[in-house]
Amino acid sequence: MAYDEDLARRIRALMSDTEGVTERKMFGGLAFLVKGNMAIAASSHGGLLVRVDPAQTDELLSSPGVQLMEMRGRPMPGWLRVPADSVATDPELSAWVTRSTTYVLTLLPKL
């Protein structure tokens, strides 16, 4: 399954004023990196893959439909899957983009 190009366009628009944003096809989706660190992606599984502060993982998992990302059966704290219906509106998507970007900007650049 390909990523949602309209969702990618909406993410791109929301991140247009963020310095150091690049795009890269990863994991079958389109990832948006900030200064070399992956922040958010239009997932090939639908919806978003979002990087957040690992300390907020449990709290954010209480959001409707949000699931912890697993890689090869291993849970990945700080990485969440957000379903498409949870980001149907611009304010909903903006909240996840802002949360992710704010966290990633605290990380050392990978340039």
C-alpha positions as a Markdown table, in Angstrom:
| # | Residue | x | y | z |
|---|---|---|---|---|
| 1 | Met | 0.0 | 0.0 | 0.0 |
| 2 | Ala | 1.3 | 3.4 | -0.9 |
| 3 | Tyr | 1.3 | 6.4 | 1.4 |
| 4 | Asp | -1.5 | 8.9 | 1.3 |
| 5 | Glu | -0.2 | 11.7 | -1.0 |
| 6 | Asp | -2.9 | 14.2 | 0.2 |
| 7 | Leu | -1.8 | 13.6 | 3.8 |
| 8 | Ala | 1.8 | 14.1 | 2.8 |
| 9 | Arg | 0.9 | 17.4 | 1.1 |
| 10 | Arg | -0.9 | 18.5 | 4.3 |
| 11 | Ile | 2.1 | 17.7 | 6.4 |
| 12 | Arg | 4.4 | 19.5 | 4.0 |
| 13 | Ala | 2.3 | 22.6 | 4.2 |
| 14 | Leu | 2.3 | 22.5 | 8.0 |
| 15 | Met | 6.1 | 22.1 | 8.1 |
| 16 | Ser | 6.8 | 24.7 | 5.4 |
| 17 | Asp | 8.0 | 27.3 | 8.0 |
| 18 | Thr | 10.2 | 24.8 | 9.9 |
| 19 | Glu | 13.9 | 25.2 | 9.3 |
| 20 | Gly | 15.9 | 22.1 | 8.2 |
| 21 | Val | 13.0 | 20.0 | 6.9 |
| 22 | Thr | 13.8 | 17.3 | 4.3 |
| 23 | Glu | 11.7 | 14.5 | 2.9 |
| 24 | Arg | 12.7 | 10.9 | 2.4 |
| 25 | Lys | 10.9 | 7.8 | 1.3 |
| 26 | Met | 11.2 | 5.3 | 4.1 |
| 27 | Phe | 9.4 | 2.2 | 5.2 |
| 28 | Gly | 7.1 | 2.5 | 2.1 |
| 29 | Gly | 5.9 | 6.0 | 3.3 |
| 30 | Leu | 7.1 | 9.5 | 3.1 |
| 31 | Ala | 9.1 | 10.7 | 6.1 |
| 32 | Phe | 9.7 | 14.3 | 7.1 |
| 33 | Leu | 13.0 | 14.9 | 8.8 |
| 34 | Val | 14.0 | 18.0 | 10.8 |
| 35 | Lys | 17.8 | 18.5 | 10.8 |
| 36 | Gly | 18.3 | 14.9 | 9.9 |
| 37 | Asn | 16.0 | 13.4 | 12.6 |
| 38 | Met | 12.8 | 11.7 | 11.5 |
| 39 | Ala | 9.8 | 13.6 | 12.9 |
| 40 | Ile | 6.7 | 12.3 | 11.2 |
| 41 | Ala | 5.7 | 10.3 | 8.2 |
| 42 | Ala | 2.7 | 9.6 | 6.0 |
| 43 | Ser | 2.7 | 5.9 | 6.6 |
| 44 | Ser | 2.3 | 3.2 | 3.9 |
| 45 | His | -0.1 | 1.5 | 6.5 |
| 46 | Gly | -2.3 | 4.6 | 6.4 |
| 47 | Gly | -2.3 | 7.5 | 8.8 |
| 48 | Leu | 0.9 | 8.7 | 10.5 |
| 49 | Leu | 4.0 | 7.4 | 12.0 |
| 50 | Val | 4.9 | 10.1 | 14.7 |
| 51 | Arg | 8.0 | 10.5 | 16.8 |
| 52 | Val | 7.3 | 11.9 | 20.2 |
| 53 | Asp | 9.1 | 12.3 | 23.5 |
| 54 | Pro | 9.3 | 8.7 | 24.9 |
| 55 | Ala | 8.3 | 10.0 | 28.3 |
| 56 | Gln | 4.9 | 11.0 | 26.8 |
| 57 | Thr | 4.3 | 7.6 | 25.1 |
| 58 | Asp | 1.9 | 6.2 | 27.7 |
| 59 | Glu | -0.1 | 9.4 | 27.9 |
| 60 | Leu | -0.5 | 9.7 | 24.1 |
| 61 | Leu | -1.5 | 6.0 | 23.8 |
| 62 | Ser | -4.8 | 7.1 | 25.4 |
| 63 | Ser | -5.6 | 9.1 | 22.3 |
| 64 | Pro | -8.3 | 7.4 | 20.1 |
| 65 | Gly | -6.8 | 4.8 | 17.8 |
| 66 | Val | -3.2 | 5.6 | 18.6 |
| 67 | Gln | -0.9 | 2.6 | 18.9 |
| 68 | Leu | 2.7 | 2.0 | 19.8 |
| 69 | Met | 4.8 | 1.2 | 16.8 |
| 70 | Glu | 6.5 | -2.2 | 16.8 |
| 71 | Met | 9.5 | -3.1 | 14.7 |
| 72 | Arg | 10.1 | -6.8 | 14.2 |
| 73 | Gly | 7.8 | -7.5 | 17.2 |
| 74 | Arg | 9.7 | -5.1 | 19.5 |
| 75 | Pro | 7.7 | -2.1 | 21.0 |
| 76 | Met | 9.3 | 1.3 | 20.1 |
| 77 | Pro | 8.5 | 3.9 | 22.9 |
| 78 | Gly | 8.4 | 7.4 | 21.4 |
| 79 | Trp | 7.1 | 6.1 | 18.0 |
| 80 | Leu | 3.4 | 6.1 | 17.5 |
| 81 | Arg | 0.9 | 5.1 | 14.8 |
| 82 | Val | -1.9 | 7.5 | 14.4 |
| 83 | Pro | -4.9 | 6.4 | 12.3 |
| 84 | Ala | -6.0 | 8.5 | 9.3 |
| 85 | Asp | -9.4 | 9.3 | 10.8 |
| 86 | Ser | -7.6 | 10.9 | 13.8 |
| 87 | Val | -6.0 | 13.5 | 11.5 |
| 88 | Ala | -8.9 | 14.1 | 9.2 |
| 89 | Thr | -9.0 | 17.8 | 10.1 |
| 90 | Asp | -6.1 | 20.3 | 9.8 |
| 91 | Pro | -6.2 | 21.1 | 13.6 |
| 92 | Glu | -5.9 | 17.4 | 14.4 |
| 93 | Leu | -3.0 | 17.0 | 12.0 |
| 94 | Ser | -1.4 | 20.2 | 13.2 |
| 95 | Ala | -1.4 | 19.0 | 16.8 |
| 96 | Trp | 0.6 | 15.9 | 15.9 |
| 97 | Val | 3.0 | 17.7 | 13.6 |
| 98 | Thr | 3.7 | 20.3 | 16.3 |
| 99 | Arg | 4.1 | 17.7 | 19.0 |
| 100 | Ser | 6.6 | 15.8 | 16.9 |
| 101 | Thr | 8.5 | 18.8 | 15.6 |
| 102 | Thr | 8.8 | 20.3 | 19.0 |
| 103 | Tyr | 10.3 | 17.0 | 20.4 |
| 104 | Val | 12.7 | 16.4 | 17.4 |
| 105 | Leu | 14.1 | 20.0 | 17.7 |
| 106 | Thr | 15.4 | 19.0 | 21.2 |
| 107 | Leu | 17.6 | 16.3 | 19.6 |
| 108 | Leu | 21.1 | 16.8 | 18.2 |
| 109 | Pro | 21.1 | 17.5 | 14.5 |
| 110 | Lys | 22.1 | 14.6 | 12.2 |
| 111 | Leu | 23.5 | 16.6 | 9.4 |
